[in-house]
């Protein structure tokens, strides 16, 4: 079977530069084939440099033949690896630490010694890893825990049975979706339709991952996800929070909530409830009963927060809030604002501007017009804080509305 496999190699560039060990799928290949852990090998798979190919782009193993497709972030040769009795192989990579270098080789080839299903599992794991690494670069992800969650949570498990309808941008007309039955197509920066007729999608991974990155999630966090859809990004957050954390996922659509509850059944720290996330009634079985969260992710465009959202943040807690600033449509342009509670004050900044599905409530035309003007004039770029207390409009007010003012006044 022809597969695409990512194999990471780590080379110690200190004294006696040698290949230390294979990582990621190399380990899985070793376990599947019963190979040993001898230096200079990946189980039974010895890498050999093909004579006559001066660019070093083709390698042959004793059980398969590899064709190197690409090596991301190549800087320079950093070490030399000599398998037992084989030709020399120059190892390329990018600096990962002062004394180590790492590179991920994307290779295509035929694996033997495994069943087709085992081979497909390895190939799919490799695609997830590449997907996560691509999002790390595209969305400037700084959290290793987030990247790891993206590389391990199976996106296809949250999207129903194939065929899937997907798009790289918000579909605005019939036929804007493409159709696929291939799981590999889901591991790109594309949104996948949950309800194509409503243009309701799973969400663009680079956009949502960038928002989750700003939440600075950590093990043990208590998280509120408002508008969880079928649960994919809820699972990402739950994977980061771990068994010591808790995630309350709210979804107003009964069908999507039912699917999310099924999809997230294997995550013991997640509670899914079918209700309007703008109404903060106490929950008997979810984290909301504690009335405090480390992070809140609102996954729908509103013009202002529900009166109960910001009080639910603990000190140091963060919320990502998409504020609808575009024309009235299913997926308006929104200002993604990050708000952090600091000692009774609310520090804020503009994370990004993008489109997102609108909330069925909390959409006020007058507030939308003011948000749109702040975007048009670029005044929103000076955002530094949020004020909830009553006050007269002043020079620092960027978007002044009753009970919710976006301000250029820094939090001291």
MOUR-V184713 format. One record per helix or strand of 3 or more residues. SS is the DSSP state (H for helix, E for strand). FROM is the first residue (numbers start at 1). TO is the last residue. If there is no record, write none. Layout:
ss=SS from=FROM to=TO
ss=SS from=FROM to=TO
This chain:
ss=E from=2 to=12
ss=E from=18 to=24
ss=H from=25 to=33
ss=E from=58 to=60
ss=E from=65 to=71
ss=E from=76 to=82
ss=E from=88 to=95
ss=E from=100 to=110
ss=H from=116 to=138
ss=H from=144 to=152
ss=H from=155 to=158
ss=E from=164 to=167
ss=E from=178 to=180
ss=H from=183 to=186
ss=E from=191 to=195
ss=H from=196 to=198
ss=H from=205 to=215
ss=E from=222 to=226
ss=H from=232 to=241
ss=E from=246 to=251
ss=H from=254 to=263
ss=E from=270 to=274
ss=H from=287 to=290
ss=E from=293 to=298
ss=H from=310 to=312
ss=E from=313 to=324
ss=E from=333 to=342
ss=E from=345 to=355
ss=H from=365 to=376
ss=H from=379 to=382
ss=E from=385 to=387
ss=E from=397 to=401
ss=E from=404 to=407
